[in-house]
Amino acid sequence: MSLPSTAEVLIVGAGPTGVTLALALQREGCPGVVVVDGILQGENTSRAITLHAATMEAFELLGLAEQLDNEGTKVKKTIVWSGTNKIETTYFEPLSKYTKYNYINCVPQHVTERLLNQAAKERGISIYRPHKVVGIKPSTDDPKFTDVFFDTGHVLRARAVVGADGSRSKVRQLANVGWADPTGTVNANNKDDALSTMIIADVTATNPPPFPRDAINLILSTNNAVLWLALPGDPYPDKGVPKGETVFRVVCGIPAERGQPPHAPDAAYIQDLLDTWGPNNALPAGSPKTSISRVLWSSRFRTHSAIADSFFAQVPTLGDGTEEVKAEGGPVMLVGDAAHIHPPMGGQGMNLGIRDGVKLAPVLAEFVRVASANPSAPKAELEKPLQDWAEERRPKALTVIGLVKRLQGMLWVPHTTQYALGFIPYNAAWLRDSFLGLATKFEFFRVNGAYQVSGLGNP
């Protein structure tokens, strides 16, 4: 399928954020929306697994909430296991006073993407693959538009460009937008802690732990953490998993002394991690050993945070050295991982990106309507609502980054005896567990934690 030569809105990136934006723009009646992606469909990895209440409410606007609800498992709480000590840290049921989605909807990302792509196809939205953006500059025909260059040599003229192309966003780079951790730190602690590099995998297992199926289970042990969660339904029907056999999501930190994990960890590698830090650490002595049967998908990743200097940009135009650098062309907007990234604690990344798309759509659609009806209107006046959106949206991403760093800081504390003032012994992990054990006896603490991760207060 050949690319068109013009677009009102060009969305670069067809992950959950980009496709959600396209669907939301269509809902707003925005014409001329083109979506491109640099890779073939199905080549994205499946990291995210949670859809929070605020995101489900956003999908309800697009008529997709019921389908996604049917595909998922309703997770009602988060349980931290420190040794065999069970601590329920968040409890979602009481959120019913704020939303009908008083749970985490657990849906693997590849399932969410399948439903989004299916909706796009049914609603007449074309996604062009694989087409990689290699350059942008103000249009030679009209400086209010942007010419976008592709690796095939094709040039497309767009009124607005949206970078939804991930943390290594080419659009962000070409628009010369800065990208850095807002606090100047690598993560919540330091670059060598066990949670700065992690592996993630979907597996089948023999003797899986008898953990609650409606909970996210976090196993804390000496200087590390493991997440264990049962996935809903049959998420891998194409990989020979017998119908009804449970697939589990496993996430584990990799201490620096273990070196870099493999790109796609195999069963033996993951088994070694589980033997050291996994579910059996939370079970009574003599419990059957949990063993990995098959690895259906696995990957590794670094946990770091970064945010774009602005979610709104224009194309920088370089003069001959004597002229002032100008910013012309159409507006360039950044959403999803192209605008902000952070560690996976709390399952916030994909959720925030999806809500970026839904929130941007009405503002961007109105820009297209007004700009096309008033071609001689001042550029700055036309683009001000988009600038305002970007300025309002960026603090929400900063709030999420702060939340995730606090969660990571709570999970990773040294499980060793240290001395205050040189002679008062204390163990930071023991203090954390004691605090959580006491605080979570109060429903307010557990519900407040659930409200924060739900996104209801920061949509």
C-alpha positions in Angstrom: 0.0 0.0 0.0 1.6 3.2 -1.2 1.8 6.3 1.0 -0.3 9.3 0.1 1.4 12.6 -0.7 -0.5 14.8 1.8 -2.1 14.5 5.2 -3.8 16.8 7.7 -2.3 14.8 10.5 0.6 12.4 10.1 1.0 10.0 13.1 4.5 8.4 13.2 4.2 5.2 15.2 1.4 2.6 15.2 1.7 1.2 18.8 -1.1 1.6 21.3 -0.6 5.4 21.6 -0.5 6.1 17.9 -3.5 3.9 17.0 -5.5 5.3 19.9 -4.8 8.8 18.7 -6.0 7.9 15.2 -9.2 6.4 16.6 -9.8 9.4 18.8 -9.2 11.8 15.9 -11.7 9.9 13.8 -14.2 10.2 16.6 -13.7 14.0 16.5 -14.4 14.0 12.7 -10.8 14.9 11.8 -10.1 14.2 8.1 -6.8 13.2 6.4 -5.3 11.2 9.2 -2.3 9.0 8.1 -0.6 6.5 10.4 2.9 5.1 9.5 5.2 2.7 11.3 8.8 1.7 10.7 8.3 -2.0 11.4 5.9 -4.7 10.2 2.9 -5.5 12.3 3.6 -8.1 15.0 7.2 -7.1 15.5 6.5 -5.0 18.6 7.4 -6.5 22.0 4.7 -7.2 24.6 5.9 -5.4 27.8 2.8 -3.7 29.2 0.1 -5.7 30.8 -2.1 -3.4 32.8 -5.0 -1.1 31.9 -5.9 1.2 34.7 -9.3 2.8 35.5 -8.5 6.2 33.9 -7.4 4.4 30.7 -10.5 2.2 30.6 -12.6 5.3 30.9 -10.7 6.7 27.9 -11.3 3.6 25.9 -15.0 3.8 26.8 -15.1 7.1 24.8 -13.8 5.1 21.8 -16.2 2.2 22.2 -13.5 -0.3 23.1 -13.8 -0.7 26.9 -16.2 -3.6 26.8 -14.0 -5.7 24.4 -10.9 -5.0 26.5 -12.7 -5.8 29.7 -13.8 -9.2 28.2 -10.1 -10.0 27.3 -8.7 -9.2 30.7 -8.5 -10.4 34.3 -9.8 -8.1 37.0 -6.9 -7.6 39.4 -8.2 -6.3 42.8 -5.1 -5.9 44.8 -1.3 -5.9 45.0 0.4 -8.2 47.4 4.0 -7.9 48.5 5.6 -11.1 49.8 8.6 -10.5 52.0 9.7 -13.9 53.0 6.4 -15.7 53.8 5.0 -12.4 55.2 2.0 -11.3 53.0 1.3 -7.6 52.8 -1.6 -6.3 50.8 -0.3 -2.9 49.7 -3.1 -1.7 47.4 -6.8 -2.5 47.3 -8.9 -1.4 44.3 -12.5 -2.4 45.3 -13.3 0.8 47.1 -12.6 2.8 44.0 -16.2 2.1 43.0 -17.1 5.4 44.5 -15.1 7.1 41.7 -15.4 4.7 38.7 -17.0 1.5 37.6 -13.5 0.2 36.7 -12.5 -0.4 40.3 -9.7 -2.8 39.4 -6.7 -3.2 37.1 -7.7 -4.8 33.8 -4.8 -7.2 33.1 -4.4 -7.6 29.3 -1.1 -8.4 27.6 0.0 -5.5 25.3 -0.1 -7.7 22.1 -3.8 -8.4 22.8 -4.5 -4.7 23.3 -2.7 -3.9 20.1 -4.7 -6.6 18.2 -8.0 -5.1 19.3 -6.8 -1.5 18.5 -5.6 -2.6 15.0 -8.9 -4.5 14.4 -10.9 -1.4 15.4 -8.8 0.8 13.1 -9.3 -1.5 10.2 -13.1 -1.8 10.8 -13.3 2.0 11.0 -11.4 2.6 7.8 -8.1 3.8 9.3 -5.1 2.7 7.2 -1.8 1.9 8.8 1.2 2.1 6.4 4.1 -0.3 7.1 7.1 -0.4 7.0 7.9 3.2 6.3 10.7 4.9 8.3 10.9 8.7 8.7 14.4 10.0 7.9 13.9 13.8 7.7 11.5 16.7 8.2 11.6 20.3 7.1 9.2 23.2 6.5 7.3 22.6 3.2 8.6 24.5 0.2 5.0 25.1 -0.9 3.6 26.5 2.4 5.7 27.2 5.6 2.7 26.2 7.7 3.1 22.6 6.6 5.9 20.1 7.1 7.5 17.9 4.4 8.3 14.5 5.9 10.9 12.3 4.1 10.9 8.5 4.2 13.6 5.9 3.7 12.0 5.0 0.4 12.5 8.5 -1.0 8.8 9.3 -0.6 7.9 12.8 0.6 4.6 13.5 2.4 3.3 17.0 3.2 1.5 17.2 6.6 -0.3 20.0 8.4 0.7 18.5 11.7 3.1 15.7 12.7 2.7 13.6 15.8 5.7 11.6 17.1 4.3 8.4 18.7 7.4 6.4 17.7 8.8 5.3 21.1 11.6 6.3 23.4 14.1 6.5 20.6 11.8 8.8 18.7 13.1 9.9 15.3 10.5 12.6 15.2 11.7 14.0 18.5 15.4 13.9 17.3 14.6 15.6 14.0 12.6 18.3 15.9 15.6 18.9 18.1 13.7 18.4 21.3 15.8 17.7 24.4 15.4 14.4 26.3 16.6 13.8 29.9 15.7 12.5 33.3 13.9 15.4 35.1 15.8 14.8 38.3 19.2 14.1 36.7 19.3 10.6 38.2 19.3 7.2 36.4 16.6 5.8 38.5 15.2 5.8 42.0 18.4 4.7 43.6 21.6 4.2 41.6 22.7 2.7 38.3 23.9 -0.5 39.9 20.9 -1.6 41.9 19.2 -4.8 40.9 16.2 -3.0 39.4 18.2 -0.9 37.0 18.2 -3.8 34.5 15.4 -6.3 34.4 14.2 -9.3 32.4 10.5 -9.9 31.4 9.0 -13.1 30.2 5.7 -14.9 29.5 6.1 -18.5 30.6 4.2 -21.7 31.4 5.2 -23.5 34.6 4.9 -26.7 36.6 4.1 -26.3 40.3 3.2 -22.6 40.0 2.9 -20.9 43.4 -0.6 -20.8 45.0 -0.8 -17.1 44.8 -4.2 -15.3 44.4 -5.1 -15.0 40.7 -6.8 -11.6 41.2 -3.6 -10.0 42.5 -0.2 -8.7 41.3 2.3 -10.6 43.4 5.7 -9.0 44.2 8.2 -11.2 45.9 10.9 -9.3 47.8 14.1 -11.0 48.8 17.7 -10.1 49.4 18.4 -7.0 47.3 15.9 -8.0 44.5 12.3 -8.3 43.5 10.3 -10.6 41.3 6.8 -10.0 39.9 4.5 -13.0 39.3 1.1 -12.7 37.6 -1.3 -15.1 35.9 -2.3 -13.8 32.5 -5.9 -14.0 31.4 -7.4 -16.4 28.9 -5.3 -17.9 26.1 -2.9 -15.1 25.2 -0.7 -17.3 22.9 -3.0 -19.5 20.8 -0.5 -19.5 17.9 2.3 -21.0 20.0 0.8 -24.4 20.8 -0.2 -23.6 24.4 -3.0 -26.0 25.3 -6.3 -24.2 25.7 -6.9 -23.4 29.4 -3.2 -23.7 30.4 -2.2 -20.7 32.4 0.6 -18.4 31.1 2.4 -16.4 33.7 4.2 -13.0 33.4 7.5 -12.9 35.2 9.7 -9.8 35.8 12.9 -10.0 37.7 15.8 -7.6 38.5 19.3 -8.4 37.4 22.0 -7.4 39.9 25.0 -5.8 38.3 27.4 -8.6 39.4 25.5 -10.9 37.1 26.4 -8.9 34.0 24.2 -8.1 31.1 21.3 -10.5 30.6 20.7 -12.1 27.2 18.5 -10.3 24.7 15.9 -13.0 25.0 16.5 -15.0 28.1 15.8 -18.7 27.8 14.2 -21.1 30.3 17.4 -22.0 32.0 18.4 -18.4 32.6 15.0 -17.5 34.0 14.9 -20.7 36.2 18.2 -19.7 37.8 16.7 -16.3 38.7 13.6 -17.9 40.1 15.6 -20.4 42.1 17.4 -17.5 43.7 14.7 -14.8 44.2 11.4 -16.3 43.0 8.1 -17.6 44.3 9.5 -20.3 46.5 11.0 -17.6 48.8 7.5 -16.7 49.7 6.3 -20.2 50.4 6.7 -22.5 53.4 9.8 -24.7 53.5 9.3 -28.0 51.6 6.8 -26.5 49.0 7.1 -27.9 45.5 9.6 -26.1 43.4 8.2 -23.8 40.7 9.8 -24.8 37.4 9.6 -23.1 34.0 8.2 -25.3 31.3 8.2 -23.0 28.3 9.3 -19.5 27.5 6.8 -18.0 25.0 8.3 -14.6 24.9 11.1 -12.8 26.8 13.2 -9.7 26.7 15.4 -7.4 28.7 15.3 -3.7 29.4 16.9 -0.9 31.4 14.8 1.0 33.9 15.3 4.7 33.5 13.3 7.8 33.3 13.3 10.7 30.8 11.0 13.4 29.5 11.0 15.6 26.4 11.7 19.3 27.1 8.4 20.1 25.4 5.6 18.0 23.9 5.1 20.7 21.3 7.8 21.7 18.8 8.4 23.2 15.4 10.9 22.3 12.7 14.2 24.1 13.2 15.4 25.9 10.1 19.1 26.6 10.0 20.2 29.8 8.4 23.6 30.6 6.7 25.2 31.7 10.0 24.1 35.3 9.8 20.3 34.7 10.0 18.4 33.9 13.2 17.4 30.2 13.4 13.7 30.0 12.6 11.1 27.4 13.6 8.7 27.0 10.7 6.5 24.2 9.3 3.5 22.7 10.9 3.4 21.8 14.6 5.2 18.7 15.8 3.5 17.0 18.9 5.0 14.2 21.0 3.0 11.6 22.8 3.6 8.3 24.6 7.1 7.0 25.0 8.3 9.6 22.5 7.4 12.2 25.2 8.1 10.4 28.5 9.5 7.1 29.8 10.0 5.6 33.3 10.5 2.2 35.0 7.6 -0.3 34.8 6.6 -0.2 38.4 2.9 0.5 38.7 2.2 -0.3 35.0 2.0 3.4 34.1 3.8 3.8 30.7 1.3 2.5 28.1 -1.6 3.9 30.1 -0.2 7.4 30.1 0.5 7.2 26.4 -3.0 6.0 25.5 -4.5 8.9 27.6 -2.1 11.3 25.8 -3.7 10.3 22.6 -7.3 10.6 23.8 -6.6 14.0 25.4 -4.7 15.4 22.4 -7.3 14.4 19.8 -10.0 17.1 20.3 -7.3 19.9 20.5 -5.6 18.6 17.3 -8.8 18.1 15.5 -9.9 21.6 16.3 -6.5 22.9 15.1 -7.1 21.2 11.7 -10.6 22.6 11.4 -9.6 26.1 12.2 -6.4 26.1 10.2 -8.0 24.7 7.0 -10.9 27.2 7.2 -8.6 30.1 7.8 -5.4 29.6 5.8 -4.3 33.2 6.3 -4.6 33.2 10.1 -1.4 33.9 12.0 0.5 30.7 12.6 1.2 31.4 16.3 -2.5 32.1 16.9 -3.5 28.8 15.3 -1.0 26.7 17.2 -1.5 28.3 20.7 -4.1 25.7 21.8 -1.6 22.9 21.0 1.1 24.7 22.9 -1.3 25.1 25.9 -2.1 21.4 25.7 1.6 20.5 25.8 2.2 22.8 28.7 -0.7 21.2 30.7 0.2 17.6 29.7 3.9 17.6 30.6 3.3 18.1 34.4 1.1 15.0 34.4 4.0 12.9 33.0 6.3 14.4 35.6 3.8 13.3 38.3 3.8 9.8 37.0 7.7 9.7 36.8 7.8 10.8 40.5 5.2 8.2 41.5 7.2 5.4 39.7 10.5 6.4 41.2 8.9 6.3 44.7 7.6 2.9 44.0 11.0 1.6 42.8 12.7 3.2 45.8 10.3 1.3 48.1 11.0 -2.0 46.4 14.7 -1.8 46.3 16.4 -1.2 49.6 19.5 -3.0 50.9 18.7 -6.1 53.0 21.8 -5.7 55.1 22.5 -4.5 58.6 23.9 -1.0 58.7 24.8 1.4 61.5 23.4 4.9 62.1 25.8 7.2 63.9 28.3 4.4 63.7 26.8 2.3 66.4 23.0 2.0 66.1 22.2 -1.1 63.9 19.3 -1.1 61.5 18.1 -3.0 58.4 16.4 -0.8 55.7 14.5 -3.8 54.3 13.2 -4.7 57.8 12.1 -1.1 58.4 10.3 -1.0 55.0 8.5 -4.2 55.8 7.5 -3.0 59.3 6.2 0.3 57.9 4.2 -1.4 55.1 2.9 -4.0 57.6 1.6 -1.3 59.9 0.4 1.2 57.3 -1.5 -1.4 55.2 -3.6 -2.4 58.2 -5.5 0.9 57.5 -7.8 0.7 54.4 -7.1 4.4 53.7 -3.4 3.6 52.9 -4.3 0.7 50.6 -7.0 2.6 48.8 -4.9 5.8 48.4 -2.2 3.7 46.8 -4.8 2.2 44.4 -6.1 5.6 43.6 -2.7 7.0 42.7 -1.8 4.1 40.3 -5.4 4.1 38.8 -4.7 7.5 37.0 -8.1 8.8 38.2 -6.4 11.8 39.8 -4.0 12.4 36.9 -5.8 11.4 33.7 
